[in-house]
Amino acid sequence: MIAGIELGLLYAVMALGVYLTFRVLDFPDLTVDQSFTTGAATTAMIILGGGNPWLATAAGFVTGALAGLITGLLHTKAHINGLLAGILTMTALYSINLRVMDGRANLSLLREDTVFTPLAEMGITGTWLGIGLFLLGVAVVKVVLDWFLYTDAGLAMQATGDNPDMIRSFGVNTDHQKILGLCLSNGLVGLAGSLVAQYQGFADIGMGIGLIVVGLASVILGQGLFGSRTVVIATLAVVLGSVVYRLVITVALEAGLNPSDMKLISAVLVVLALVVPQLQFFRKRREKHMASQAAQLVDDLTDTPATTKAGA
């Protein structure tokens, strides 16, 4: 169970990247399936070559961002449909990842020093203290992302996803925003691939296949359970959704399900997360909550002039 929570926190970094394209940019990016492997493969090769694991982890972020850059350029400069641009990049990355891995389908890191080696030597991994440290690391990534989304560039990126025509009328280059968003998103995905490879002790050519479903499950499940009223709450919901998703997978495996059924479970979770909120009970609760918020807003607006007059 503890290992499931730790993995859930590591995959939360990937889920935050998916959130950036899926929710913020409203862009169907399938590059994720291979940019995850790109980050893992790059990190593994640098570590196997005797490189510093922290620099190798940073390199995983950079190579993931480069994958996003390719998708962004195909979409904005070559005017290729966003979904197709992601598929083309994902397809090409499979061969590139094999070349990065020197033609091998699997790279073992079990005897190598990684960023988690000091924690393992101190007996911290697999404990609640280890979960606390993992949570601290993910919190740093979350806070940085929250901060960015409240900057001018981040607000322009949100507006690009919400209403590109409107933000374009204010002189914002939406193509640049899409490219930046795809780079940051896939950079986070590559970073997650790097961390997961070091945590599990190997990088595999197929470790990213179907990962977009995992990311979407984390985003949709988390925001369905915990809400998405503000950016801070939305990103927190994504992190918690990733942990919940990984715990569900862990429980399913411990219950005796075949590991080959995990993709099916992921798909079912996404369907449930999309369908359940549309049921009458949940729809009425949501409408009641929205009506309550509207009434509170009206009360606040009507109370303000009276308060101002009394103060005067």
FITOR-107932 format. One record per residue (C-alpha): residue number from 1; x negated, y, z. Coordinates in nm, 4 decimals. Layout:
NUM|X|Y|Z
...
This chain:
1|0.0000|0.0000|0.0000
2|-0.2829|0.2412|0.0879
3|-0.4595|0.1593|-0.2386
4|-0.1337|0.2340|-0.4212
5|-0.1107|0.5767|-0.2574
6|-0.4739|0.6524|-0.3437
7|-0.4171|0.5542|-0.7067
8|-0.0969|0.7562|-0.7104
9|-0.2900|1.0648|-0.5991
10|-0.5541|1.0106|-0.8669
11|-0.2895|0.9653|-1.1355
12|-0.1213|1.2810|-1.0037
13|-0.3984|1.4803|-1.1739
14|-0.2904|1.3219|-1.5025
15|0.0751|1.3896|-1.4221
16|-0.0034|1.7590|-1.3672
17|-0.1534|1.7648|-1.7155
18|0.1604|1.6052|-1.8605
19|0.3710|1.8594|-1.6690
20|0.1776|2.1396|-1.8354
21|0.2712|2.0284|-2.1876
22|0.6048|1.8571|-2.1253
23|0.7637|2.1141|-1.8921
24|0.5676|2.4380|-1.9322
25|0.4884|2.4350|-2.3052
26|0.7806|2.2115|-2.4080
27|0.5347|2.0256|-2.6322
28|0.5592|1.6470|-2.6966
29|0.1886|1.5651|-2.6651
30|0.0942|1.2000|-2.7175
31|-0.2804|1.2738|-2.7083
32|-0.2629|1.1732|-2.3408
33|-0.2732|0.8018|-2.4230
34|-0.6311|0.8302|-2.5492
35|-0.7699|1.1483|-2.3893
36|-0.7407|0.9597|-2.0586
37|-0.9666|0.6889|-2.1997
38|-1.1972|0.9521|-2.3487
39|-1.2608|1.0997|-2.0041
40|-1.3152|0.7549|-1.8543
41|-1.5488|0.6400|-2.1332
42|-1.7567|0.9593|-2.1268
43|-1.8016|0.9409|-1.7506
44|-1.8861|0.5697|-1.7580
45|-2.1536|0.6097|-2.0244
46|-2.3177|0.9023|-1.8433
47|-2.3224|0.7129|-1.5130
48|-2.4588|0.3988|-1.6801
49|-2.7291|0.6153|-1.8344
50|-2.8376|0.7296|-1.4883
51|-2.6551|1.0632|-1.4892
52|-2.5123|1.2429|-1.1889
53|-2.1554|1.1167|-1.1237
54|-2.0284|1.4691|-1.0482
55|-2.1625|1.5994|-1.3790
56|-2.0178|1.2901|-1.5456
57|-1.6785|1.3726|-1.3943
58|-1.7000|1.7297|-1.5259
59|-1.7916|1.5893|-1.8675
60|-1.4738|1.3798|-1.8553
61|-1.2721|1.6985|-1.8151
62|-1.4539|1.8689|-2.1032
63|-1.4122|1.5800|-2.3488
64|-1.0445|1.5515|-2.2575
65|-1.0052|1.9243|-2.3240
66|-1.1750|1.8823|-2.6627
67|-0.9189|1.6155|-2.7516
68|-0.6430|1.8625|-2.6658
69|-0.8183|2.1266|-2.8756
70|-0.8036|1.8997|-3.1820
71|-0.4293|1.8444|-3.1346
72|-0.3763|2.2171|-3.0875
73|-0.5668|2.3076|-3.4023
74|-0.3835|2.0451|-3.6087
75|-0.0517|2.1854|-3.4895
76|-0.1179|2.5595|-3.5051
77|-0.3702|2.5950|-3.7877
78|-0.2853|2.2981|-4.0101
79|0.0884|2.3455|-3.9386
80|0.1403|1.9778|-3.8574
81|0.4395|1.8814|-3.6450
82|0.3413|1.8716|-3.2750
83|0.4455|1.5101|-3.2253
84|0.2594|1.3966|-3.5375
85|-0.0491|1.6022|-3.4438
86|-0.0665|1.4189|-3.1117
87|-0.0253|1.0810|-3.2812
88|-0.3011|1.1580|-3.5322
89|-0.5426|1.2672|-3.2595
90|-0.4520|0.9671|-3.0448
91|-0.5150|0.7288|-3.3362
92|-0.8506|0.8850|-3.4196
93|-0.9583|0.8878|-3.0555
94|-0.9281|0.5090|-3.0295
95|-1.2169|0.4676|-3.2747
96|-1.4076|0.7584|-3.1213
97|-1.3720|0.6080|-2.7735
98|-1.5105|0.2766|-2.8986
99|-1.8117|0.4621|-3.0392
100|-1.8570|0.6482|-2.7109
101|-1.8514|0.3129|-2.5305
102|-2.1206|0.1828|-2.7693
103|-1.8809|-0.0621|-2.9320
104|-1.7861|-0.2339|-2.6054
105|-1.4245|-0.2654|-2.4966
106|-1.5082|-0.2599|-2.1254
107|-1.7764|-0.0890|-1.9174
108|-1.8406|-0.2020|-1.5599
109|-1.9322|0.0514|-1.2917
110|-1.9262|-0.1866|-0.9956
111|-2.3012|-0.1626|-0.9285
112|-2.3310|0.2066|-1.0107
113|-2.3120|0.5160|-0.7914
114|-1.9896|0.7104|-0.8403
115|-1.8241|1.0056|-0.6649
116|-1.6492|0.7492|-0.4432
117|-1.9630|0.5576|-0.3429
118|-2.0331|0.7687|-0.0291
119|-1.6733|0.7188|0.0849
120|-1.6957|0.3444|0.0280
121|-2.0265|0.3220|0.2167
122|-1.8687|0.5006|0.5144
123|-1.5650|0.2732|0.4980
124|-1.3278|0.5617|0.4281
125|-1.1649|0.4377|0.1081
126|-0.8629|0.2221|0.1771
127|-0.7858|0.4071|0.5015
128|-0.5516|0.6906|0.5960
129|-0.8540|0.9192|0.6196
130|-0.9335|0.8299|0.2606
131|-0.5778|0.9208|0.1605
132|-0.6219|1.2546|0.3376
133|-0.9401|1.3281|0.1404
134|-0.7769|1.2244|-0.1873
135|-0.4804|1.4454|-0.1030
136|-0.7146|1.7371|-0.0331
137|-0.8798|1.6948|-0.3733
138|-0.5465|1.6800|-0.5557
139|-0.4245|1.9812|-0.3552
140|-0.7207|2.1832|-0.4849
141|-0.6281|2.0958|-0.8457
142|-0.2625|2.1779|-0.7757
143|-0.3390|2.5157|-0.6149
144|-0.5702|2.6141|-0.9011
145|-0.2993|2.5212|-1.1527
146|-0.0366|2.7147|-0.9533
147|-0.2656|3.0177|-0.9426
148|-0.3274|2.9990|-1.3174
149|0.0432|2.9767|-1.4011
150|0.1017|3.3009|-1.2085
151|-0.1713|3.4894|-1.3962
152|-0.0918|3.6904|-1.7100
153|-0.2158|3.4043|-1.9292
154|-0.0133|3.1505|-1.7312
155|0.3047|3.3598|-1.7458
156|0.2559|3.4030|-2.1207
157|0.2174|3.0263|-2.1504
158|0.5409|2.9688|-1.9591
159|0.7182|3.2203|-2.1801
160|0.5802|3.0450|-2.4885
161|0.7501|2.7256|-2.3767
162|1.0744|2.8981|-2.2740
163|1.1249|3.1467|-2.5580
164|0.8408|3.1717|-2.8143
165|1.0236|3.4262|-3.0320
166|1.0733|3.6633|-2.7398
167|0.7147|3.6468|-2.6129
168|0.5871|3.6801|-2.9708
169|0.7768|4.0090|-2.9993
170|0.5632|4.1395|-2.7101
171|0.2480|4.0784|-2.9115
172|0.1433|3.7474|-2.7499
173|-0.0216|3.4967|-2.9832
174|0.1789|3.1809|-2.9120
175|-0.0653|2.9663|-3.1124
176|-0.3455|3.0603|-2.8749
177|-0.1221|2.9794|-2.5779
178|-0.0406|2.6365|-2.7182
179|-0.4073|2.5590|-2.7821
180|-0.5040|2.6750|-2.4327
181|-0.2240|2.4705|-2.2767
182|-0.3176|2.1563|-2.4682
183|-0.6842|2.1973|-2.3729
184|-0.6028|2.2395|-2.0029
185|-0.3503|1.9562|-2.0083
186|-0.5794|1.7029|-2.1716
187|-0.8711|1.8281|-1.9638
188|-0.6755|1.7296|-1.6522
189|-0.5877|1.3972|-1.8151
190|-0.9549|1.3348|-1.8991
191|-1.0492|1.4273|-1.5406
192|-0.7945|1.1763|-1.4114
193|-0.9359|0.9091|-1.6440
194|-1.2837|0.9813|-1.5116
195|-1.1720|0.9506|-1.1484
196|-0.9638|0.6370|-1.2046
197|-1.2516|0.4655|-1.3878
198|-1.4881|0.5391|-1.0994
199|-1.2311|0.4333|-0.8399
200|-1.1482|0.1034|-1.0121
201|-1.5081|0.0327|-1.1118
202|-1.4622|0.0056|-1.4880
203|-1.3616|0.1891|-1.8049
204|-1.1534|-0.0041|-2.0559
205|-1.0569|0.0863|-2.4109
206|-0.6918|0.0054|-2.3377
207|-0.6593|0.1772|-1.9997
208|-0.4709|0.4740|-2.1445
209|-0.2161|0.2879|-2.3565
210|0.1370|0.3818|-2.2537
211|0.0108|0.6421|-2.0077
212|0.2424|0.9098|-2.1455
213|0.5331|0.7069|-2.0045
214|0.3610|0.6960|-1.6646
215|0.3105|1.0722|-1.6752
216|0.6691|1.1402|-1.7792
217|0.7952|0.9014|-1.5101
218|0.5973|1.0940|-1.2468
219|0.7219|1.4334|-1.3698
220|1.0867|1.3382|-1.4152
221|1.1070|1.1200|-1.1046
222|0.9336|1.3787|-0.8854
223|1.1371|1.6750|-1.0038
224|1.4567|1.4708|-0.9853
225|1.3869|1.3853|-0.6210
226|1.2193|1.7014|-0.4953
227|1.3360|1.9780|-0.7306
228|1.1627|2.2287|-0.9573
229|1.2928|2.5723|-0.8573
230|0.9498|2.7375|-0.8642
231|0.6112|2.6492|-1.0081
232|0.4741|2.5648|-0.6624
233|0.7646|2.3292|-0.5876
234|0.7548|2.1805|-0.9385
235|0.3851|2.0887|-0.9219
236|0.4296|1.9509|-0.5694
237|0.7185|1.7394|-0.6971
238|0.4956|1.6060|-0.9767
239|0.2274|1.4990|-0.7270
240|0.4837|1.3317|-0.5007
241|0.6508|1.1733|-0.8035
242|0.3195|1.0163|-0.9055
243|0.2761|0.8672|-0.5575
244|0.6358|0.7393|-0.5517
245|0.5929|0.5859|-0.8970
246|0.2711|0.4100|-0.7982
247|0.4317|0.2810|-0.4767
248|0.7202|0.1376|-0.6792
249|0.4693|-0.0391|-0.9052
250|0.2790|-0.1706|-0.6008
251|0.5968|-0.3026|-0.4402
252|0.6996|-0.4648|-0.7691
253|0.3633|-0.6430|-0.7966
254|0.3762|-0.7577|-0.4345
255|0.7281|-0.8876|-0.4978
256|0.5816|-1.1278|-0.7532
257|0.6556|-0.9533|-1.0827
258|0.4161|-1.0161|-1.3700
259|0.1649|-0.7328|-1.4284
260|0.2620|-0.7446|-1.7966
261|0.6076|-0.6174|-1.6937
262|0.4730|-0.2857|-1.5619
263|0.5357|-0.0981|-1.8861
264|0.8959|-0.2206|-1.8803
265|0.9348|-0.1002|-1.5210
266|0.7891|0.2378|-1.6180
267|1.0405|0.2744|-1.9009
268|1.3288|0.1741|-1.6723
269|1.2196|0.4292|-1.4101
270|1.2169|0.7077|-1.6693
271|1.5640|0.6079|-1.7929
272|1.6997|0.6014|-1.4370
273|1.5403|0.9361|-1.3548
274|1.7067|1.0876|-1.6614
275|2.0474|0.9214|-1.6275
276|2.1122|0.9257|-1.2505
277|2.1133|1.3095|-1.2168
278|2.3866|1.3173|-1.4835
279|2.6237|1.1035|-1.2760
280|2.9314|1.2837|-1.1457
281|2.8253|1.2725|-0.7790
282|2.4866|1.4330|-0.8433
283|2.6293|1.6803|-1.0954
284|2.8851|1.8024|-0.8422
285|2.6139|1.8382|-0.5768
286|2.4009|2.0397|-0.8180
287|2.6931|2.2633|-0.9153
288|2.7815|2.3167|-0.5488
289|2.4207|2.4060|-0.4690
290|2.4055|2.6531|-0.7601
291|2.7351|2.8115|-0.6513
292|2.6000|2.8469|-0.2976
293|2.2828|3.0140|-0.4265
294|2.4881|3.2523|-0.6430
295|2.7098|3.3453|-0.3458
296|2.4006|3.4080|-0.1319
297|2.2534|3.6298|-0.4029
298|2.5773|3.8302|-0.4227
299|2.5773|3.8735|-0.0443
300|2.2187|3.9941|-0.0514
301|2.2961|4.2455|-0.3263
302|2.6049|4.3816|-0.1486
303|2.4237|4.4078|0.1855
304|2.1276|4.6020|0.0427
305|2.3026|4.9405|-0.0171
306|2.4607|4.9309|0.3298
307|2.1272|4.8574|0.4884
308|1.9598|5.1359|0.2937
309|2.2308|5.3839|0.3879
310|2.2125|5.2910|0.7565
311|1.8351|5.3319|0.7491
312|1.8702|5.6752|0.5947
